[in-house]
Amino acid sequence: MKYLNIKNSTDTQADIYFYGDIVGSEWEKWTGIDTAPQDVLNMLDQVKGKGLNIYINSGGGSVFAGLAIYNILKRHQGYKTVYVDGLAASISSVIAMAGDKIIVPSNAFMMIHSPWSWSMGNASDFRKLADDLDRIEEGIMNVYADNLREGVDIEIIREMVNAETWLNGNEAAKYFNIEVAEANNVAACISDNFKSYRNVPEQLRRNEPEPEKKIDDNNEIEILKLTLELL
């Protein structure tokens, strides 16, 4: 657990940061700032009952890991304030919804999209995969539905999810229960997922760093053969 640790802890609150990709386990981490559910469990065990300031700047990652983190944070007995420092994309936008208060600067972004995957198999395997992805999307939609601004139709969000929609703070506040903060200097986001998204805003692409890979390309191929990674 190199990056997700307790910062600025007092008797009543602590700060945690999601500043990398969301992964399922330690061995799936590309960089030292990626986060797995076990990291969150370990950290929260040390701050029971404290309020949390949760800072997010993540390009997303594993949907199951992200849903687990969302549920872990929701169970935490303490007031949770989420700050989207630069980007809450894909499953990290779901993690953001765990906050009792969500604050997004006018020049930071949230991105919502349908879950996707890669796999191998026959026609029956792919039909099952499509059905599984539909069910997973419904789970994500349930989280968004719980955080809609009054009067917003969930079907509007569904259309935005299907289209891969990027929302700055002002735009996101039209649909979700978030507070808009003044524009700040948007932090660069380290993510291996940008190459998979269709509609990344140009200003984020310009600031996109090159992730530091922990494994070589041959090992990456082997992992892809062994793992069905849902994003």
C-alpha positions as CSV (number, residue, x, y, z in Angstrom):
1,M,0.0,0.0,0.0
2,K,2.4,2.7,-1.3
3,Y,0.0,5.6,-1.9
4,L,-3.3,5.1,-0.2
5,N,-2.5,5.9,3.4
6,I,-3.8,8.2,6.1
7,K,-2.9,11.9,5.6
8,N,-3.5,14.9,7.9
9,S,-5.2,12.7,10.5
10,T,-6.7,14.4,13.5
11,D,-8.9,13.1,16.3
12,T,-12.0,13.8,14.1
13,Q,-11.0,13.4,10.5
14,A,-8.5,12.1,7.9
15,D,-7.7,12.6,4.3
16,I,-7.4,9.9,1.7
17,Y,-6.5,10.1,-2.0
18,F,-7.6,8.1,-5.1
19,Y,-5.0,9.4,-7.5
20,G,-4.4,6.3,-9.8
21,D,-6.4,3.5,-11.4
22,I,-8.8,1.3,-9.5
23,V,-7.6,-2.3,-9.5
24,G,-8.7,-5.6,-8.0
25,S,-5.6,-6.6,-6.1
26,E,-2.0,-5.7,-5.4
27,W,-0.6,-7.7,-8.3
28,E,-2.8,-5.8,-10.8
29,K,-1.2,-2.4,-9.9
30,W,0.6,-0.6,-12.8
31,T,1.9,2.2,-10.6
32,G,2.4,2.9,-6.9
33,I,-0.7,5.1,-6.8
34,D,-3.2,2.6,-8.0
35,T,-5.8,1.5,-5.4
36,A,-7.4,-1.9,-4.6
37,P,-10.4,-2.5,-2.2
38,Q,-8.1,-4.1,0.4
39,D,-6.1,-0.9,0.6
40,V,-9.3,1.0,1.5
41,L,-10.3,-1.6,4.1
42,N,-6.9,-1.5,5.7
43,M,-6.9,2.3,5.8
44,L,-10.5,2.7,7.2
45,D,-9.7,0.2,9.9
46,Q,-7.4,2.9,11.3
47,V,-9.8,5.8,11.2
48,K,-13.0,4.2,12.5
49,G,-15.7,6.9,13.3
50,K,-13.7,9.7,11.8
51,G,-14.9,12.1,9.0
52,L,-13.2,11.6,5.7
53,N,-12.0,14.0,3.1
54,I,-11.7,12.0,-0.1
55,Y,-9.7,13.4,-3.0
56,I,-10.2,11.8,-6.4
57,N,-8.2,12.2,-9.6
58,S,-8.6,8.9,-11.4
59,G,-9.2,7.6,-14.9
60,G,-11.2,4.6,-13.6
61,G,-10.4,0.9,-13.7
62,S,-12.1,-2.4,-12.6
63,V,-15.8,-2.0,-12.1
64,F,-16.0,-4.7,-9.4
65,A,-13.2,-3.2,-7.4
66,G,-14.8,0.2,-7.8
67,L,-18.2,-1.0,-6.6
68,A,-16.5,-2.7,-3.7
69,I,-14.7,0.5,-2.7
70,Y,-18.0,2.5,-3.1
71,N,-19.8,0.1,-0.7
72,I,-16.9,0.1,1.7
73,L,-16.9,3.9,1.9
74,K,-20.7,4.0,2.2
75,R,-20.5,1.7,5.3
76,H,-17.9,4.0,7.0
77,Q,-19.4,5.6,10.1
78,G,-18.2,9.2,9.5
79,Y,-19.1,12.2,7.4
80,K,-17.6,11.9,4.0
81,T,-16.7,14.9,1.8
82,V,-15.5,14.0,-1.8
83,Y,-13.4,16.5,-3.8
84,V,-12.9,15.8,-7.5
85,D,-9.5,17.4,-7.9
86,G,-9.2,16.8,-11.7
87,L,-11.1,13.8,-12.9
88,A,-13.5,11.2,-11.7
89,A,-13.9,9.0,-14.7
90,S,-15.7,5.7,-15.3
91,I,-15.9,3.6,-12.1
92,S,-14.2,6.4,-10.1
93,S,-17.3,8.5,-10.8
94,V,-19.2,5.8,-8.9
95,I,-16.7,6.0,-6.0
96,A,-17.3,9.8,-5.9
97,M,-21.0,9.1,-5.2
98,A,-20.1,7.6,-1.8
99,G,-19.7,11.1,-0.4
100,D,-22.2,12.8,1.8
101,K,-21.1,15.9,0.1
102,I,-19.5,16.0,-3.4
103,I,-17.5,19.0,-4.6
104,V,-16.4,19.4,-8.2
105,P,-14.5,22.5,-9.4
106,S,-16.0,24.1,-12.5
107,N,-13.0,23.0,-14.6
108,A,-12.7,19.4,-13.2
109,F,-14.4,16.5,-14.9
110,M,-16.7,13.5,-14.3
111,M,-17.0,10.9,-17.0
112,I,-19.8,8.3,-17.2
113,H,-19.9,5.4,-19.7
114,S,-21.2,1.9,-20.1
115,P,-19.0,-0.9,-18.7
116,W,-16.9,-2.7,-21.3
117,S,-14.7,-5.7,-21.5
118,W,-12.5,-7.9,-23.6
119,S,-12.7,-11.7,-23.7
120,M,-12.2,-14.8,-25.7
121,G,-14.7,-17.6,-26.5
122,N,-17.5,-18.7,-28.8
123,A,-20.7,-17.1,-29.7
124,S,-22.5,-18.3,-26.5
125,D,-19.7,-16.9,-24.4
126,F,-20.0,-13.5,-26.0
127,R,-23.8,-13.5,-25.7
128,K,-23.4,-14.2,-21.9
129,L,-20.8,-11.5,-21.6
130,A,-23.2,-9.0,-23.2
131,D,-25.9,-10.0,-20.7
132,D,-23.5,-9.7,-17.8
133,L,-22.4,-6.2,-19.0
134,D,-26.1,-5.2,-19.1
135,R,-26.6,-6.4,-15.5
136,I,-23.4,-4.6,-14.3
137,E,-24.6,-1.4,-16.0
138,E,-27.8,-1.6,-14.0
139,G,-25.8,-1.8,-10.8
140,I,-23.9,1.4,-11.8
141,M,-27.2,3.1,-12.8
142,N,-28.6,2.3,-9.4
143,V,-25.8,4.3,-7.8
144,Y,-26.3,7.3,-10.1
145,A,-30.1,7.1,-9.5
146,D,-29.5,7.5,-5.7
147,N,-27.5,10.7,-6.4
148,L,-29.7,12.5,-9.0
149,R,-30.7,16.1,-8.6
150,E,-34.5,16.3,-8.0
151,G,-36.5,16.2,-11.2
152,V,-33.7,14.5,-13.4
153,D,-34.9,11.5,-15.3
154,I,-32.6,8.5,-14.9
155,E,-33.1,7.7,-18.6
156,I,-31.3,10.9,-19.5
157,I,-28.3,9.6,-17.5
158,R,-28.6,6.3,-19.2
159,E,-28.3,8.0,-22.6
160,M,-25.3,9.9,-21.4
161,V,-23.7,6.6,-20.1
162,N,-24.2,4.9,-23.4
163,A,-22.6,7.9,-25.2
164,E,-19.5,8.2,-22.9
165,T,-20.2,11.7,-21.6
166,W,-17.6,14.0,-20.0
167,L,-19.1,16.7,-17.7
168,N,-17.3,19.6,-16.1
169,G,-18.4,20.7,-12.6
170,N,-21.0,23.1,-13.9
171,E,-22.5,20.5,-16.2
172,A,-22.4,17.7,-13.7
173,A,-24.3,19.8,-11.2
174,K,-27.3,19.9,-13.6
175,Y,-27.8,16.2,-13.1
176,F,-26.2,15.1,-9.8
177,N,-26.3,16.3,-6.2
178,I,-22.9,18.0,-6.2
179,E,-21.5,21.4,-5.3
180,V,-19.5,23.4,-7.8
181,A,-16.3,25.0,-6.5
182,E,-14.2,27.7,-8.2
183,A,-11.9,26.6,-11.0
184,N,-8.5,25.5,-9.9
185,N,-5.4,24.2,-11.6
186,V,-6.5,20.8,-12.7
187,A,-4.1,18.1,-11.6
188,A,-2.7,15.8,-14.3
189,C,-4.3,12.3,-14.1
190,I,-2.1,9.3,-14.4
191,S,-4.2,6.5,-16.0
192,D,-3.7,3.7,-18.4
193,N,-7.3,3.9,-19.4
194,F,-7.3,7.1,-21.5
195,K,-6.3,5.2,-24.6
196,S,-9.6,3.2,-24.3
197,Y,-11.9,6.1,-24.0
198,R,-13.4,7.8,-27.1
199,N,-14.2,11.3,-26.0
200,V,-11.4,12.5,-23.7
201,P,-11.3,16.3,-23.7
202,E,-8.3,17.8,-25.4
203,Q,-7.2,19.7,-22.3
204,L,-6.9,16.4,-20.4
205,R,-5.1,14.7,-23.3
206,R,-2.5,17.5,-23.4
207,N,-1.7,17.0,-19.7
208,E,-1.8,13.2,-19.8
209,P,1.4,11.7,-18.2
210,E,3.0,8.5,-19.4
211,P,2.2,5.9,-16.7
212,E,5.2,4.1,-15.2
213,K,4.6,0.4,-16.0
214,K,5.6,-2.2,-13.5
215,I,5.5,-5.2,-15.9
216,D,6.8,-5.6,-19.4
217,D,4.6,-6.1,-22.5
218,N,5.0,-9.9,-22.5
219,N,3.6,-10.1,-19.0
220,E,0.8,-7.8,-19.9
221,I,-0.3,-10.1,-22.7
222,E,-0.3,-13.0,-20.3
223,I,-2.4,-11.1,-17.8
224,L,-4.9,-10.2,-20.5
225,K,-5.2,-13.8,-21.4
226,L,-5.9,-14.8,-17.8
227,T,-8.0,-11.9,-16.6
228,L,-11.3,-10.5,-17.8
229,E,-10.9,-6.9,-16.7
230,L,-14.1,-4.9,-16.7
231,L,-13.8,-1.2,-16.9
